Amino acid sequence: MLYIVQRIILNQYAWTRPAPGRLGPTGEGEYVKENGFGHEDWNFNYELAIDDYIYGYAYYEPSPQKRAELFQIAFATYQTPRWCLRGFYFDASFVANGAPPDMRVLSEKKRHLLELEAQNSLGGLWAKLTGEGLIRELRREAGSLRWKVQVKNVILLPTPVDIPERIYTSKNYHIARPKGINSDTFNSLRHLSTDAVLEEDDETSFPEGREFFLKHRARERNREVIQIAKNDFLRKHGRFRCQACGFDFEEKYGELGRGFIEAHHTIPVSELSQDSATKVSDIALVCPNCHRMVHRKRPWLTMDQLQHVLK
C-alpha cells in the first residue's frame, strides 16, 4: 500500500470538465496556459466512468516494483498561502496503458473542448483540430489516464479544506510528481475530510459513524441519483431554479451560474441503514441559502415547512 499527495490545478467546475478563460497569463501551469485545459480536469467526473471505474490523469510512472501496489491518493491544490485538500482516490491502481478507448467518454470530452473553442478558450495544438481530430488526439491522450479507481472509492470534498502545516506542507508549490507520505499523514488528511463533509452537511451525530457517512456519499454518486434528479428537473423545467425560493443562478449570474444548483438529501444520514439507497424522490434541488436554512433546526425542516417560512 502506497500513500501519496497529488497536486491538481484549480478548476471552477470541480474537475468534471475544463473551465473557460485559462489561456495565457490567467492559466495555472504551462500546459494550461498554452492549451486552455489540463487532462486532470475530468478527474472527478463520475459520468465518465468506464465499467464503474474512473481513470484519472497520472503525472508520473511509479517504479516497476511499485506498479503492483494499491495507491491511496490525496488530491490538493495550493491556494496562497496554504495547501487545501480537495478529494481522494482510495485503492487506486496504476495501469500502464491508460484508459480504454471508450467512444462515449471521448465524445463527451470532445464536446467540452468544442465549447472551450467557442469561447476562445482552447489553444495550442487542440485549437487547430477538427471534431474527428479531437477524438483522435483524445484517444491518444487517454494513454496518460493511468489511475484506475472504482467510482465508490472516489470522493470529492464539497469545499476546499485547509491543511494545517503540522499535517502536511511542501514549499514546492508547483509539484507535478506526487509526493510520498506515510499512512499516519494520510489518515490525518482523511479525518480532515470527514470533518469537512460533516460540517458541510451539518450532520454531527449519527449511530452509523463517520466512515459510513463518507461511504454513503460515495455510494450515492455511484448510483448517480443526484445527476438523475437534476436531469429530470431540466427535462421538466428547462433550467435550474431553487425548489424552495425559486432563485435562478443563470438568470442572476449569466453563464457563470448556468447549471449550478445544490442537492439536498431530505432523509438525514442518521435515519439510513447500511443497505439504504437514496431515491430520486429523496433529492431536492435548492440554492445554498435554503440548503443552510433547512439544516438549522433539528429535526431538519421539510421542504413544505421551508416554503411555509418563506411565505
VOPAGU-2260 file (C-alpha; in pm, 1 decimal, decimal comma):
REM VOPAGU-2260
SITE   aa  ch    i         X         Y         Z
SITE  MET   A    0       0,0       0,0       0,0
SITE  LEU   A    1     142,2     337,8    -104,2
SITE  TYR   A    2      27,4     682,3      13,8
SITE  ILE   A    3      75,2     999,6    -189,5
SITE  VAL   A    4     -34,2    1362,1    -215,0
SITE  GLN   A    5    -100,4    1479,5    -569,0
SITE  ARG   A    6    -130,5    1847,5    -652,6
SITE  ILE   A    7    -405,4    1936,4    -900,3
SITE  ILE   A    8    -457,5    2264,3   -1081,9
SITE  LEU   A    9    -756,2    2476,3    -977,3
SITE  ASN   A   10   -1079,2    2409,6   -1165,8
SITE  GLN   A   11   -1401,5    2603,7   -1108,9
SITE  TYR   A   12   -1611,3    2308,3   -1229,8
SITE  ALA   A   13   -1478,3    2073,6    -959,5
SITE  TRP   A   14   -1273,1    1870,2   -1208,3
SITE  THR   A   15   -1576,3    1747,8   -1400,9
SITE  ARG   A   16   -1484,0    1942,7   -1716,4
SITE  PRO   A   17   -1241,4    2211,4   -1835,4
SITE  ALA   A   18   -1322,1    2568,3   -1738,1
SITE  PRO   A   19   -1304,3    2861,3   -1982,8
SITE  GLY   A   20   -1074,7    3162,4   -1957,7
SITE  ARG   A   21    -749,2    2987,1   -1867,7
SITE  LEU   A   22    -538,8    3063,2   -2174,7
SITE  GLY   A   23    -231,1    3280,8   -2133,1
SITE  PRO   A   24    -135,7    3452,7   -1806,2
SITE  THR   A   25    -468,6    3365,8   -1639,2
SITE  GLY   A   26    -395,1    2994,3   -1656,2
SITE  GLU   A   27    -215,0    2789,6   -1393,6
SITE  GLY   A   28      67,3    2572,1   -1524,0
SITE  GLU   A   29     243,3    2599,4   -1858,4
SITE  TYR   A   30      29,9    2336,6   -2031,5
SITE  VAL   A   31    -296,0    2500,9   -1924,0
SITE  LYS   A   32    -170,4    2847,8   -2021,0
SITE  GLU   A   33     -94,4    2721,0   -2371,1
SITE  ASN   A   34    -389,6    2490,7   -2428,8
SITE  GLY   A   35    -662,9    2621,9   -2200,7
SITE  PHE   A   36    -723,1    2296,9   -2014,2
SITE  GLY   A   37    -545,5    2013,2   -1835,8
SITE  HIS   A   38    -607,7    1640,1   -1857,6
SITE  GLU   A   39    -681,6    1627,8   -1485,5
SITE  ASP   A   40    -986,1    1849,6   -1549,2
SITE  TRP   A   41   -1200,3    1534,0   -1567,9
SITE  ASN   A   42   -1051,6    1357,8   -1262,6
SITE  PHE   A   43   -1378,0    1371,0   -1066,2
SITE  ASN   A   44   -1635,2    1330,4   -1341,7
SITE  TYR   A   45   -1840,6    1031,8   -1228,4
SITE  GLU   A   46   -2037,1    1026,8   -1554,1
SITE  LEU   A   47   -1721,3     943,7   -1749,8
SITE  ALA   A   48   -1666,9     619,0   -1560,0
SITE  ILE   A   49   -1598,4     311,9   -1775,1
SITE  ASP   A   50   -1739,5     -12,3   -1636,0
SITE  ASP   A   51   -1766,4     150,7   -1292,3
SITE  TYR   A   52   -1406,3     278,1   -1295,5
SITE  ILE   A   53   -1278,7     634,4   -1317,9
SITE  TYR   A   54    -948,8     683,7   -1499,5
SITE  GLY   A   55    -761,0     984,5   -1361,2
SITE  TYR   A   56    -464,7    1165,7   -1509,3
SITE  ALA   A   57    -130,3    1042,0   -1371,4
SITE  TYR   A   58     166,9    1277,1   -1371,2
SITE  TYR   A   59     429,9    1009,0   -1336,9
SITE  GLU   A   60     514,0     642,5   -1367,5
SITE  PRO   A   61     592,2     454,6   -1047,0
SITE  SER   A   62     895,6     234,4   -1043,6
SITE  PRO   A   63     840,4    -125,6   -1162,8
SITE  GLN   A   64     843,6    -262,5    -807,3
SITE  LYS   A   65     565,1     -20,7    -707,2
SITE  ARG   A   66     332,0     -75,0   -1002,1
SITE  ALA   A   67     153,3    -370,0    -846,3
SITE  GLU   A   68      72,2    -173,2    -529,7
SITE  LEU   A   69    -257,0      -4,4    -449,6
SITE  PHE   A   70    -231,6     374,0    -413,5
SITE  GLN   A   71    -413,5     589,6    -159,2
SITE  ILE   A   72    -415,1     935,8    -317,7
SITE  ALA   A   73    -499,2    1266,7    -151,0
SITE  PHE   A   74    -553,8    1547,2    -404,9
SITE  ALA   A   75    -463,2    1900,6    -300,9
SITE  THR   A   76    -446,8    2249,2    -450,6
SITE  TYR   A   77    -218,0    2530,1    -348,7
SITE  GLN   A   78    -409,4    2849,1    -277,4
SITE  THR   A   79    -180,9    3117,3    -133,1
SITE  PRO   A   80     -77,8    3092,1     141,7
SITE  ARG   A   81    -177,0    2731,6     211,5
SITE  TRP   A   82    -243,3    2383,5      78,5
SITE  CYS   A   83    -606,4    2278,3      51,7
SITE  LEU   A   84    -741,1    1925,0      47,6
SITE  ARG   A   85    -983,9    1858,5    -240,7
SITE  GLY   A   86   -1051,9    1486,0    -263,7
SITE  PHE   A   87    -934,0    1125,7    -262,2
SITE  TYR   A   88    -881,5     814,9    -469,3
SITE  PHE   A   89    -885,9     509,0    -243,5
SITE  ASP   A   90    -729,3     180,3    -359,0
SITE  ALA   A   91    -630,6     315,0    -699,2
SITE  SER   A   92    -418,0     102,5    -928,1
SITE  PHE   A   93    -167,2     221,0   -1186,8
SITE  VAL   A   94    -245,4      95,1   -1537,1
SITE  ALA   A   95      46,3     148,4   -1773,1
SITE  ASN   A   96    -166,3     150,6   -2089,5
SITE  GLY   A   97    -412,3     408,6   -1961,6
SITE  ALA   A   98    -788,6     420,2   -2010,8
SITE  PRO   A   99    -960,8     201,9   -2270,9
SITE  PRO   A  100   -1078,5     394,3   -2581,3
SITE  ASP   A  101   -1444,5     437,7   -2485,0
SITE  MET   A  102   -1626,9     634,7   -2756,9
SITE  ARG   A  103   -1889,5     770,7   -2516,6
SITE  VAL   A  104   -1618,8     925,6   -2298,2
SITE  LEU   A  105   -1418,4    1057,2   -2592,7
SITE  SER   A  106   -1727,9    1219,6   -2744,6
SITE  GLU   A  107   -1821,3    1390,9   -2419,5
SITE  LYS   A  108   -1470,1    1528,1   -2376,1
SITE  LYS   A  109   -1472,1    1645,9   -2736,4
SITE  ARG   A  110   -1795,9    1832,1   -2665,4
SITE  HIS   A  111   -1634,5    2005,9   -2369,1
SITE  LEU   A  112   -1334,5    2111,7   -2577,1
SITE  LEU   A  113   -1555,8    2243,5   -2857,8
SITE  GLU   A  114   -1736,0    2455,1   -2600,8
SITE  LEU   A  115   -1399,6    2594,0   -2491,1
SITE  GLU   A  116   -1314,9    2670,9   -2854,1
SITE  ALA   A  117   -1646,6    2852,5   -2898,9
SITE  GLN   A  118   -1544,7    3075,9   -2606,9
SITE  ASN   A  119   -1193,1    3134,5   -2747,9
SITE  SER   A  120   -1053,9    2933,7   -2457,7
SITE  LEU   A  121    -887,5    2648,7   -2645,7
SITE  GLY   A  122    -531,0    2692,9   -2767,0
SITE  GLY   A  123    -216,6    2517,4   -2881,8
SITE  LEU   A  124    -245,9    2206,0   -3094,8
SITE  TRP   A  125    -604,1    2149,6   -2979,4
SITE  ALA   A  126    -739,8    2471,2   -3133,1
SITE  LYS   A  127    -624,8    2353,4   -3477,7
SITE  LEU   A  128    -804,1    2018,2   -3466,0
SITE  THR   A  129   -1133,7    1929,4   -3629,9
SITE  GLY   A  130   -1401,7    1729,8   -3449,4
SITE  GLU   A  131   -1255,7    1398,2   -3564,6
SITE  GLY   A  132    -907,6    1527,6   -3495,7
SITE  LEU   A  133   -1008,8    1598,7   -3137,1
SITE  ILE   A  134   -1130,7    1241,0   -3099,0
SITE  ARG   A  135    -803,0    1103,5   -3234,3
SITE  GLU   A  136    -593,0    1318,6   -3002,9
SITE  LEU   A  137    -813,7    1246,2   -2700,2
SITE  ARG   A  138    -781,8     874,3   -2775,5
SITE  ARG   A  139    -404,7     911,5   -2781,1
SITE  GLU   A  140    -401,3    1114,3   -2459,3
SITE  ALA   A  141    -617,0     851,2   -2287,4
SITE  GLY   A  142    -290,9     659,3   -2250,1
SITE  SER   A  143    -199,8     909,1   -1976,3
SITE  LEU   A  144    -514,6     836,5   -1772,8
SITE  ARG   A  145    -342,3     573,1   -1564,4
SITE  TRP   A  146    -505,4     597,2   -1223,1
SITE  LYS   A  147    -781,0     335,3   -1226,8
SITE  VAL   A  148   -1019,5     354,7    -932,4
SITE  GLN   A  149   -1370,8     232,5    -861,5
SITE  VAL   A  150   -1634,1     506,0    -855,5
SITE  LYS   A  151   -1730,2     415,6    -498,4
SITE  ASN   A  152   -1369,6     488,6    -392,9
SITE  VAL   A  153   -1361,6     840,8    -538,6
SITE  ILE   A  154   -1453,0    1125,6    -306,0
SITE  LEU   A  155   -1457,8    1493,5    -399,0
SITE  LEU   A  156   -1495,0    1725,0     -99,4
SITE  PRO   A  157   -1782,4    1976,6    -118,1
SITE  THR   A  158   -1547,5    2263,6     -28,5
SITE  PRO   A  159   -1167,9    2302,6      -3,9
SITE  VAL   A  160   -1026,1    2217,8     338,5
SITE  ASP   A  161    -719,6    2399,2     470,0
SITE  ILE   A  162    -440,2    2155,3     554,1
SITE  PRO   A  163    -254,9    2250,1     874,7
SITE  GLU   A  164     122,7    2256,7     831,3
SITE  ARG   A  165     157,0    2009,7    1116,7
SITE  ILE   A  166     -17,4    1751,1     894,2
SITE  TYR   A  167     128,6    1828,1     551,2
SITE  THR   A  168     316,8    2106,0     377,5
SITE  SER   A  169     555,5    2149,3      85,6
SITE  LYS   A  170     740,8    2456,5     -31,0
SITE  ASN   A  171     732,9    2324,9    -387,3
SITE  TYR   A  172     401,7    2482,5    -485,5
SITE  HIS   A  173     410,8    2359,4    -844,1
SITE  ILE   A  174     489,0    1992,1    -791,7
SITE  ALA   A  175     395,7    1773,5   -1086,1
SITE  ARG   A  176     513,0    1445,7    -938,6
SITE  PRO   A  177     315,8    1314,7    -641,3
SITE  LYS   A  178     478,5    1329,8    -301,7
SITE  GLY   A  179     502,6    1014,6     -93,1
SITE  ILE   A  180     364,8    1033,2     261,3
SITE  ASN   A  181     318,9     778,2     539,0
SITE  SER   A  182      -4,8     616,0     647,9
SITE  ASP   A  183     -37,3     836,5     956,9
SITE  THR   A  184     -26,3    1152,0     745,3
SITE  PHE   A  185    -276,9    1008,7     500,3
SITE  ASN   A  186    -514,9     910,0     780,4
SITE  SER   A  187    -488,1    1260,3     926,6
SITE  LEU   A  188    -587,6    1403,2     588,8
SITE  ARG   A  189    -874,9    1157,9     573,4
SITE  HIS   A  190   -1001,0    1272,8     913,7
SITE  LEU   A  191    -985,3    1631,9     795,4
SITE  SER   A  192   -1205,6    1540,9     501,7
SITE  THR   A  193   -1459,3    1361,2     720,1
SITE  ASP   A  194   -1490,9    1663,9     945,3
SITE  ALA   A  195   -1541,5    1884,8     638,9
SITE  VAL   A  196   -1818,9    1667,7     497,8
SITE  LEU   A  197   -1992,3    1654,1     833,6
SITE  GLU   A  198   -1973,1    2031,3     869,3
SITE  GLU   A  199   -2098,7    2085,7     515,9
SITE  ASP   A  200   -2398,1    1860,6     570,2
SITE  ASP   A  201   -2449,7    1971,4     928,7
SITE  GLU   A  202   -2493,4    1607,8    1029,0
SITE  THR   A  203   -2299,0    1598,0    1355,1
SITE  SER   A  204   -2416,3    1280,8    1522,3
SITE  PHE   A  205   -2547,1     950,4    1397,0
SITE  PRO   A  206   -2502,9     589,5    1503,4
SITE  GLU   A  207   -2352,7     465,6    1176,2
SITE  GLY   A  208   -2031,4     662,6    1228,6
SITE  ARG   A  209   -1818,3     891,6    1016,7
SITE  GLU   A  210   -1673,1     626,1     788,6
SITE  PHE   A  211   -2021,1     511,6     691,7
SITE  PHE   A  212   -2114,6     869,1     605,4
SITE  LEU   A  213   -1828,6     900,7     357,7
SITE  LYS   A  214   -1904,8     561,2     206,4
SITE  HIS   A  215   -2270,7     651,6     176,3
SITE  ARG   A  216   -2181,0     969,2      -9,6
SITE  ALA   A  217   -1964,9     770,4    -247,9
SITE  ARG   A  218   -2237,4     510,3    -298,5
SITE  GLU   A  219   -2487,4     780,5    -390,5
SITE  ARG   A  220   -2250,8     909,9    -655,8
SITE  ASN   A  221   -2207,4     556,9    -782,0
SITE  ARG   A  222   -2579,4     534,3    -843,5
SITE  GLU   A  223   -2582,2     880,7    -999,4
SITE  VAL   A  224   -2902,8     959,2    -812,4
SITE  ILE   A  225   -2822,6    1330,1    -790,1
SITE  GLN   A  226   -2749,3    1355,6   -1161,2
SITE  ILE   A  227   -3070,5    1172,3   -1242,6
SITE  ALA   A  228   -3263,4    1415,8   -1021,4
SITE  LYS   A  229   -3100,3    1709,5   -1199,2
SITE  ASN   A  230   -3168,4    1563,7   -1543,6
SITE  ASP   A  231   -3533,7    1505,8   -1454,0
SITE  PHE   A  232   -3565,9    1865,3   -1334,3
SITE  LEU   A  233   -3408,2    2001,8   -1652,3
SITE  ARG   A  234   -3639,7    1794,9   -1871,7
SITE  LYS   A  235   -3941,0    1934,1   -1688,9
SITE  HIS   A  236   -3833,6    2296,4   -1643,5
SITE  GLY   A  237   -3552,5    2366,3   -1889,7
SITE  ARG   A  238   -3321,9    2523,2   -1630,7
SITE  PHE   A  239   -3244,8    2505,2   -1260,7
SITE  ARG   A  240   -3438,2    2702,2   -1000,4
SITE  CYS   A  241   -3436,7    2654,4    -624,4
SITE  GLN   A  242   -3733,8    2434,7    -536,3
SITE  ALA   A  243   -3790,4    2639,0    -221,4
SITE  CYS   A  244   -3743,3    3007,3    -312,8
SITE  GLY   A  245   -3723,4    2992,3    -692,6
SITE  PHE   A  246   -3378,3    3153,9    -722,3
SITE  ASP   A  247   -3224,5    3108,0   -1069,3
SITE  PHE   A  248   -2842,6    3126,1   -1079,6
SITE  GLU   A  249   -2823,4    3157,1   -1457,1
SITE  GLU   A  250   -3071,6    3444,7   -1454,4
SITE  LYS   A  251   -2866,7    3628,0   -1191,5
SITE  TYR   A  252   -2507,7    3541,0   -1290,3
SITE  GLY   A  253   -2536,2    3455,6   -1658,6
SITE  GLU   A  254   -2304,7    3186,6   -1798,2
SITE  LEU   A  255   -2120,5    3158,2   -1465,0
SITE  GLY   A  256   -2439,3    3045,0   -1292,1
SITE  ARG   A  257   -2558,1    2814,0   -1566,4
SITE  GLY   A  258   -2618,8    2460,3   -1440,4
SITE  PHE   A  259   -2548,6    2544,5   -1075,4
SITE  ILE   A  260   -2773,8    2412,3    -800,8
SITE  GLU   A  261   -2721,8    2219,1    -477,7
SITE  ALA   A  262   -2873,4    1883,0    -393,0
SITE  HIS   A  263   -3036,9    1842,1     -53,0
SITE  HIS   A  264   -3088,4    1491,6      86,4
SITE  THR   A  265   -3428,3    1509,4     251,9
SITE  ILE   A  266   -3361,0    1197,7     461,8
SITE  PRO   A  267   -3080,6    1250,8     719,3
SITE  VAL   A  268   -2797,0    1000,8     723,5
SITE  SER   A  269   -2891,9     919,3    1083,9
SITE  GLU   A  270   -3211,0     758,6     953,3
SITE  LEU   A  271   -3035,3     537,5     697,9
SITE  SER   A  272   -2906,2     186,0     735,0
SITE  GLN   A  273   -2603,5      32,2     566,6
SITE  ASP   A  274   -2828,7    -105,1     292,5
SITE  SER   A  275   -3029,7     212,9     235,8
SITE  ALA   A  276   -3042,4     351,4    -116,4
SITE  THR   A  277   -3120,5     715,3    -187,6
SITE  LYS   A  278   -3406,9     757,0    -434,7
SITE  VAL   A  279   -3455,7    1041,8    -677,8
SITE  SER   A  280   -3760,3    1146,5    -476,2
SITE  ASP   A  281   -3531,1    1191,4    -173,2
SITE  ILE   A  282   -3338,2    1470,6    -350,6
SITE  ALA   A  283   -3444,8    1835,7    -350,7
SITE  LEU   A  284   -3261,3    2091,7    -564,6
SITE  VAL   A  285   -3204,9    2412,0    -371,2
SITE  CYS   A  286   -2989,7    2724,8    -352,0
SITE  PRO   A  287   -2715,5    2739,6     -84,1
SITE  ASN   A  288   -2918,0    2978,0     135,6
SITE  CYS   A  289   -3219,8    2749,9     150,1
SITE  HIS   A  290   -2992,1    2449,4     194,7
SITE  ARG   A  291   -2837,8    2600,1     508,8
SITE  MET   A  292   -3175,9    2707,6     648,4
SITE  VAL   A  293   -3310,6    2353,6     615,8
SITE  HIS   A  294   -3023,5    2230,4     831,2
SITE  ARG   A  295   -3052,8    2494,8    1102,5
SITE  LYS   A  296   -3318,5    2308,1    1301,3
SITE  ARG   A  297   -3336,8    1955,8    1444,2
SITE  PRO   A  298   -3513,6    1769,8    1307,0
SITE  TRP   A  299   -3449,6    1926,7     967,3
SITE  LEU   A  300   -3721,3    2135,3     809,7
SITE  THR   A  301   -3914,4    1961,4     536,6
SITE  MET   A  302   -3940,8    2134,8     201,5
SITE  ASP   A  303   -4305,1    2218,6     276,2
SITE  GLN   A  304   -4205,6    2372,7     608,7
SITE  LEU   A  305   -3930,5    2578,2     445,3
SITE  GLN   A  306   -4169,8    2707,5     178,5
SITE  HIS   A  307   -4415,3    2798,7     454,0
SITE  VAL   A  308   -4139,3    3001,2     626,4
SITE  LEU   A  309   -4064,8    3181,3     300,2
SITE  LYS   A  310   -4429,0    3276,8     258,8
